[in-house]
Structure formats: C-alpha cells, structure tokens
Amino acid sequence: MVGLERRRLERAGRDDLARDVRWVSDVHADGYGYDVQSFETDGQERLLDIKTTCGNERTPFWMSKRECDVAAERCDIYRSGACFTSATKMFDIAPPLEGRLLLTPTTFMATPR
C-alpha cells in the first residue's frame, strides 16, 4: 500500500509528499490505529488502515477498539480481498463508518472490582 500511495502522489506531481509516505505499523506496531501515513495532493494528512481477508467486500474482518476510534474520525480502511489463488482486489471504506459497517463487539475488558 505504501508503494501505491507513493505512485498516486508521484502521478499527481507531488514527489515531495510521496517521499514522506510511511508504513507506521511496521515501526510502531498497531498502537496508532492505522498502518500507513500518507497525504492528499493538497498536503493534508491521509491515514490508512489495511485489512487483508480471503474473500470479497462482504467478508467480515477484525478491528481493534483503537482502529475503530481512529477510523471513525479520520482514517480510511482499505480492504485487500484475495485468496491465494486469485487476484487481489481493494475495497475502500471511508468514514463515517456507521453507514458502511455493522460493528459488533466481540471482546470485553474484564477488570476485577
């Protein structure tokens, strides 16, 4: 995805921004709630969370609470749907999430009283 973002910015004549695209989850794990820090062509920050599933755009996928919180505010979710024998397809899910996803809580924090 970093390569795709860099090429998108280069095609728009923004080599300066393309050089600054970062795969933050490679360096900082998943703590930020997104995977790639990129830019719009006007220089505005663009955050991307990448989800890979074996299936189509209707295939369920996991998100942490942090990922949900960040995506609800300012992060696009890009789904890479492919099985090992088929071509990869990308599905974009832009905020607001409520109209595009049904979020089902599946994990709870249990704190002793």
DAGIZI-V816651 format. One record per residue. N is the residue number from 1. RES is the residue in three letters. PHI is phi in degrees with one decimal (* if undefined). Layout:
# DAGIZI-V816651
{{N:RES:PHI} {N:RES:PHI}}
This chain:
# DAGIZI-V816651
{{1:MET:*} {2:VAL:-59.6} {3:GLY:-62.3} {4:LEU:-63.3} {5:GLU:-65.4} {6:ARG:-61.6} {7:ARG:-64.9} {8:ARG:-59.8} {9:LEU:-70.7} {10:GLU:-62.8} {11:ARG:-61.6} {12:ALA:-86.2} {13:GLY:79.2} {14:ARG:-112.0} {15:ASP:-58.4} {16:ASP:-61.1} {17:LEU:-75.8} {18:ALA:-58.6} {19:ARG:-66.2} {20:ASP:-97.0} {21:VAL:-66.5} {22:ARG:-129.4} {23:TRP:-92.8} {24:VAL:-71.8} {25:SER:-70.9} {26:ASP:-70.8} {27:VAL:-93.9} {28:HIS:-112.9} {29:ALA:56.8} {30:ASP:-101.7} {31:GLY:-64.3} {32:TYR:-82.9} {33:GLY:88.5} {34:TYR:-150.4} {35:ASP:-105.3} {36:VAL:-127.2} {37:GLN:-103.4} {38:SER:-131.7} {39:PHE:-145.6} {40:GLU:-76.7} {41:THR:-66.7} {42:ASP:-86.5} {43:GLY:97.0} {44:GLN:-67.1} {45:GLU:-62.9} {46:ARG:-131.6} {47:LEU:-107.8} {48:LEU:-129.6} {49:ASP:-110.9} {50:ILE:-103.4} {51:LYS:-121.3} {52:THR:-109.8} {53:THR:-133.8} {54:CYS:-99.4} {55:GLY:162.8} {56:ASN:-98.5} {57:GLU:-67.8} {58:ARG:-93.5} {59:THR:-73.1} {60:PRO:-62.8} {61:PHE:-148.3} {62:TRP:-90.9} {63:MET:-138.9} {64:SER:-78.3} {65:LYS:-59.8} {66:ARG:-60.9} {67:GLU:-62.0} {68:CYS:-62.1} {69:ASP:-61.4} {70:VAL:-68.1} {71:ALA:-65.1} {72:ALA:-63.4} {73:GLU:-94.2} {74:ARG:-158.0} {75:CYS:-125.2} {76:ASP:-82.7} {77:ILE:-102.0} {78:TYR:-110.6} {79:ARG:-100.1} {80:SER:-103.9} {81:GLY:-106.4} {82:ALA:-163.8} {83:CYS:-103.5} {84:PHE:-62.9} {85:THR:-107.5} {86:SER:-125.9} {87:ALA:-75.2} {88:THR:-74.3} {89:LYS:-125.5} {90:MET:-104.9} {91:PHE:-126.2} {92:ASP:-96.3} {93:ILE:-124.6} {94:ALA:-98.8} {95:PRO:-62.7} {96:PRO:-80.1} {97:LEU:-72.9} {98:GLU:-55.2} {99:GLY:-82.1} {100:ARG:-115.4} {101:LEU:-132.3} {102:LEU:-99.6} {103:LEU:-93.7} {104:THR:-113.7} {105:PRO:-66.1} {106:THR:-126.8} {107:THR:-133.0} {108:PHE:-128.1} {109:MET:-84.7} {110:ALA:-108.6} {111:THR:-114.7} {112:PRO:-60.1} {113:ARG:-88.5}}
